[in-house]
Amino acid sequence: MKYVRNHWHGAQPLLWSLWINLVLLRTAILFSDRFTLPPFIPVRSDAIVATVIFCVLCHGIIYPWQIVGVLRAIKGQEGGINSDVWVWVTYLAITTSLAFTLLSLLVSYQSLTTDKFIVEDPLALEKARASQYSLSISPNGKRILFNGIVELGLRQNLSNLLDQNPSVTGIVLNSDGGQVYEGRGIAQMIKSRGLNTYVFGSCKSACATLFIGGLKRQLGKAGKIGFHQYGIDLRFPVPLYDLEGEQEKEIAFYRLQGISDDFLRRAFKLTHQEIWFPSHAELLSAGVIHNVIEQQ
């Protein structure tokens, strides 16, 4: 407290009051004002309270103490060496600090406007994933219609829809593939619930695994199912990811569902960039589909 009183009464040397108590301290304060604003405080009400407290303390109390102490210290400099020079330097520093303080207040005010605060939706990622596909019930209430990408969260949403519609006996698939883990989990769920699977359009990659999970697998006359090796659509390697091991799990599931070994060797022979669409006869012979039907 003695230090605070000494500066307030101008009892400290002018150079000390100028460079330490005014310039250095004001610079630190003006640098710190950002911590009461977004993104450091993301909630607008909290940011407003923090900014008001900061401004009252640092600009309403500390800043007048800084200015008054420096002005009073000027009198102690009168008659000293180069006193006139330091007096003008002090006035210039006061003017500059005032300009920067007013600018800081303006920036704080602008940063507290509503548009500066982005309200983050905690379900944004889930919604973004769900937008990649659609699930609906057929007019007769017997089938679920799936269109789009096999994304994370699909299994749970599909499970919920099945629980809400106990009369569903099958699922119609139309997809270019997607998440391997999610696809395998959905296939297991389709198998455990005894659902039939149908493809009247195109079902590729991870979607084929969903189809294989069906109790009775039926293909429309215009339908096609595509197979290829596993791959990761990234430009850099993923450490500790056993791609071949994951593919072997898929092959084991296919074999468990009655798919022939000759077909499996061919199905996973092509690279991830290629895809094989077997003929209906090949699919029937290998046990992939049980029959070909008219689109219903």
Residue pairs with C-beta under 8 A, 6 or more apart in sequence:
4 65
5 11
6 12
7 17
7 21
7 65
7 66
7 69
7 73
8 65
8 68
8 69
8 72
9 69
9 72
10 17
10 69
10 71
10 72
10 73
10 74
10 75
10 76
11 73
11 76
12 21
12 69
12 73
13 73
13 76
14 70
14 73
14 74
14 76
14 77
14 86
14 90
15 86
17 69
17 70
17 73
18 70
18 73
18 86
18 89
18 90
18 93
21 66
21 69
21 70
22 66
22 67
22 69
22 70
22 93
22 94
22 97
23 93
23 97
25 62
25 66
26 63
26 66
26 97
26 100
26 101
29 58
29 59
29 62
29 63
30 100
30 101
30 104
32 54
32 58
33 51
33 54
33 58
33 104
33 107
33 108
34 40
35 41
36 47
36 50
36 51
36 53
36 54
36 108
37 47
37 51
37 108
37 111
37 112
38 44
38 47
38 111
38 116
38 117
41 47
41 50
42 117
42 120
43 117
44 112
44 114
44 117
47 111
47 112
47 117
48 112
51 108
51 112
55 105
55 108
59 101
59 104
59 105
63 97
63 101
66 97
67 94
67 97
70 90
70 93
70 94
71 94
74 87
74 90
77 83
77 86
77 87
80 86
110 116
121 127
126 153
129 151
129 152
129 153
129 154
130 151
130 153
130 157
132 148
132 149
132 151
132 178
133 146
133 147
133 148
133 149
133 150
133 151
133 154
133 175
134 145
134 146
134 147
134 148
135 144
135 145
135 146
135 154
135 157
135 158
135 161
136 144
136 145
137 143
137 144
137 145
137 161
137 165
137 168
138 144
138 145
138 172
141 165
141 167
141 168
142 167
142 168
142 169
142 170
143 168
143 169
143 170
143 171
143 172
143 198
144 158
144 161
144 162
144 165
144 168
144 170
144 171
144 172
145 171
145 172
145 174
146 158
146 171
146 172
146 173
146 174
146 175
146 210
147 174
147 175
148 174
148 175
149 175
149 176
149 177
149 178
150 175
150 177
150 178
150 179
150 182
150 183
150 186
150 206
150 207
150 210
151 178
151 179
151 182
152 179
152 182
153 182
154 178
154 179
154 182
154 186
155 182
155 185
155 186
155 189
158 171
158 186
158 189
159 189
161 168
162 168
162 193
168 195
169 195
169 196
170 195
170 196
170 197
170 198
170 214
170 216
171 190
171 195
171 196
171 197
171 198
171 210
171 214
172 197
172 198
172 199
172 200
173 197
173 198
173 199
173 203
173 207
173 210
173 211
174 199
174 200
174 201
174 202
174 203
174 207
175 202
175 203
175 204
175 206
175 207
175 210
176 202
176 204
176 205
176 207
177 183
177 204
177 205
177 206
177 207
177 208
178 205
178 206
178 207
179 206
180 206
180 230
180 246
180 250
182 206
183 206
183 207
183 209
183 210
184 209
184 249
184 250
184 253
186 209
186 210
186 213
187 209
187 210
187 212
187 213
187 253
188 213
188 253
189 213
190 197
190 210
190 213
190 214
191 213
191 214
191 215
191 257
194 215
195 213
195 214
195 215
196 214
196 215
196 216
196 217
196 218
197 210
197 211
197 212
197 213
197 214
197 215
197 216
197 217
197 218
198 214
198 218
198 219
198 220
198 293
198 296
199 211
199 218
199 219
199 220
199 223
199 224
199 225
200 219
200 220
200 222
200 223
200 295
201 220
201 222
201 223
201 224
202 223
202 224
202 225
202 226
203 210
203 211
203 223
203 224
203 225
203 226
204 225
204 226
204 227
204 275
205 226
205 227
205 228
205 275
208 225
208 226
208 227
209 250
209 253
209 254
211 217
211 225
211 288
212 253
212 254
212 257
212 259
212 288
213 253
213 257
216 290
217 288
217 289
217 290
218 289
218 290
218 291
218 292
218 293
219 225
219 280
219 283
219 289
219 291
219 292
219 293
220 292
220 293
220 294
220 295
221 292
221 293
221 294
221 295
222 295
224 277
225 277
225 278
225 283
225 288
225 289
226 275
226 276
226 277
227 267
227 268
227 270
227 275
227 276
227 278
228 267
228 268
228 270
228 271
228 272
228 273
228 274
228 275
228 276
229 247
229 268
229 269
229 270
229 271
229 272
230 243
230 244
230 246
230 247
230 250
230 268
230 272
231 243
231 271
231 272
231 273
232 238
232 241
232 243
247 268
250 268
251 264
251 268
254 264
254 267
255 261
255 264
257 287
258 287
259 286
259 287
259 288
260 285
260 286
260 287
262 286
263 278
263 282
263 285
263 286
263 287
263 288
266 276
267 276
267 278
269 276
270 276
278 286
278 288
280 289
280 292
283 289
284 290
284 291
284 292
